[in-house]
Amino acid sequence: MGQNTVRVGSGVALVWPQACVLCLGAATKEDSVVIEGKRVPYCENCHTRVERLRNWQNSTFMIALIIGALFALLFLIRRGVEEGWLELFRVQTWLLAGGAGMLVGGIVYVIIRLLLLPLHLVFRSKVARPGVKMLKSKKPGVTVLKFSNPQYADLFRQANHLA
């Protein structure tokens, strides 16, 4: 287990140190994501950067979803024109269109992410990954938190009296 990973029992009331999870500055904002009943503290700058990355990722997903849906619709129209409109009443046609749309949407998503990767690297100072995320635990009743900043993980352990 790394120094930026913390295990806590589920249902335990967590105490979040009032410092930014990313930069350790004074926390003035709380994240919209709730972890174990509490919101994660951020400074204004880091909160803006985390939200900007989330919006960017959500927009990328929506663009890929729309393109995949349009491809599925075009597939259905082409199938109806070529093989007759009664073909649209077959379940197999809809399953094929849905699968093709999801496949195309996934490919578009990967391509967009790869094309935006250089921009993401250039604007690294404008976007940031969340300072903490919950990992899946193999043990029931245990929550594993992974912090981006190991120093904040130490503060978190001290505030919650964890070894």
C-alpha positions in Angstrom: 0.0 0.0 0.0 1.5 3.4 -1.0 1.9 6.4 1.1 -0.8 8.2 -0.7 -3.4 5.4 0.0 -5.5 5.3 3.1 -7.9 2.6 4.4 -10.8 3.5 6.5 -13.7 1.6 7.9 -17.0 2.2 6.2 -19.5 4.2 8.2 -16.7 6.0 10.2 -17.3 9.7 10.4 -14.3 11.1 8.5 -12.6 14.4 9.2 -11.2 16.2 6.2 -8.4 18.6 7.1 -9.3 22.1 6.0 -6.5 22.3 3.4 -6.8 21.9 -0.3 -6.4 18.2 -1.3 -4.1 19.1 -4.2 -2.0 22.0 -3.2 -2.4 22.1 0.6 -3.6 25.8 0.4 -6.5 27.1 2.4 -9.7 25.3 1.5 -12.4 27.7 0.4 -14.5 25.3 -1.8 -15.9 21.8 -1.5 -16.2 19.3 -4.3 -19.6 18.2 -5.6 -18.4 14.6 -5.1 -19.3 13.1 -1.7 -16.9 10.6 -0.2 -18.1 8.7 2.9 -20.7 11.5 3.7 -18.3 14.4 3.4 -17.3 16.7 0.5 -13.6 17.0 -0.5 -12.0 20.4 0.3 -10.3 22.4 -2.4 -8.9 25.9 -2.8 -10.6 28.1 -5.4 -7.9 27.6 -8.1 -7.7 23.8 -7.8 -11.5 23.4 -7.6 -11.8 25.3 -10.9 -9.1 23.2 -12.5 -10.8 19.9 -11.4 -14.2 21.0 -12.6 -12.7 22.1 -16.0 -11.2 18.6 -16.5 -14.6 17.0 -15.6 -16.4 19.2 -18.0 -13.9 18.5 -20.7 -14.3 14.7 -20.2 -18.1 14.9 -20.1 -18.1 16.9 -23.3 -15.9 14.4 -25.0 -18.2 11.6 -23.9 -21.3 13.4 -25.1 -19.8 14.1 -28.5 -18.9 10.5 -29.0 -22.3 9.4 -27.8 -24.1 11.7 -30.3 -21.8 10.5 -33.2 -22.5 6.9 -32.2 -26.3 7.5 -32.1 -26.2 9.3 -35.5 -24.2 6.4 -37.0 -26.8 3.9 -35.6 -29.6 6.0 -37.1 -27.9 6.2 -40.5 -27.4 2.4 -40.3 -31.1 1.9 -39.7 -32.1 4.2 -42.6 -29.6 2.5 -44.9 -30.9 -0.9 -43.9 -34.5 0.2 -44.4 -33.8 1.6 -47.9 -31.7 -1.4 -49.1 -33.7 -4.3 -47.6 -37.1 -2.8 -47.2 -38.7 -0.9 -44.3 -40.1 -4.0 -42.8 -36.5 -4.9 -41.9 -36.8 -2.3 -39.1 -39.3 -4.5 -37.3 -36.7 -7.2 -36.7 -34.9 -7.3 -33.3 -31.7 -8.3 -35.0 -31.6 -5.1 -37.0 -31.9 -3.0 -33.8 -29.3 -5.0 -32.0 -26.9 -4.7 -34.9 -27.6 -0.9 -35.1 -27.1 -0.5 -31.4 -23.9 -2.5 -31.4 -22.5 -0.6 -34.4 -23.4 2.7 -32.8 -21.7 1.8 -29.6 -18.6 0.6 -31.4 -18.4 3.7 -33.5 -19.0 5.9 -30.4 -16.2 4.1 -28.5 -13.8 4.5 -31.4 -14.7 8.2 -31.8 -14.2 8.7 -28.0 -10.7 7.2 -28.1 -9.8 9.2 -31.2 -11.0 12.5 -29.6 -9.1 11.7 -26.4 -5.9 10.9 -28.4 -6.3 14.1 -30.5 -6.8 16.2 -27.3 -4.0 14.6 -25.4 -1.4 17.2 -26.7 -3.8 20.0 -25.7 -4.3 18.4 -22.3 -0.5 18.3 -21.9 -0.1 21.9 -23.0 -2.8 23.2 -20.8 -1.8 21.0 -17.8 -1.8 24.1 -15.6 -5.4 24.8 -16.5 -6.8 21.3 -15.6 -6.3 18.9 -12.8 -7.4 15.4 -11.8 -9.4 15.1 -8.6 -7.3 15.1 -5.5 -8.8 11.9 -4.1 -10.7 9.0 -5.4 -12.2 5.9 -3.9 -10.7 2.6 -4.9 -12.5 -0.8 -4.7 -11.6 -2.7 -1.7 -11.5 -6.5 -1.5 -12.6 -6.4 2.2 -16.2 -5.6 3.0 -16.6 -2.6 5.3 -13.3 -1.0 4.2 -13.0 2.1 2.0 -9.7 2.8 0.3 -8.9 6.4 -0.6 -6.1 7.3 -3.0 -4.8 10.8 -2.6 -2.9 12.7 -5.4 -0.9 14.5 -2.8 0.9 12.2 -0.3 1.3 15.1 2.2 -2.5 15.5 2.3 -2.8 11.8 2.9 -0.6 12.2 5.9 -2.7 15.1 7.2 -5.8 13.0 6.6 -4.4 10.1 8.6 -3.5 12.4 11.5 -6.9 14.1 11.5 -8.7 10.7 11.6 -6.2 9.0 14.0 -5.2 6.3 11.5 -1.9 4.4 11.5 
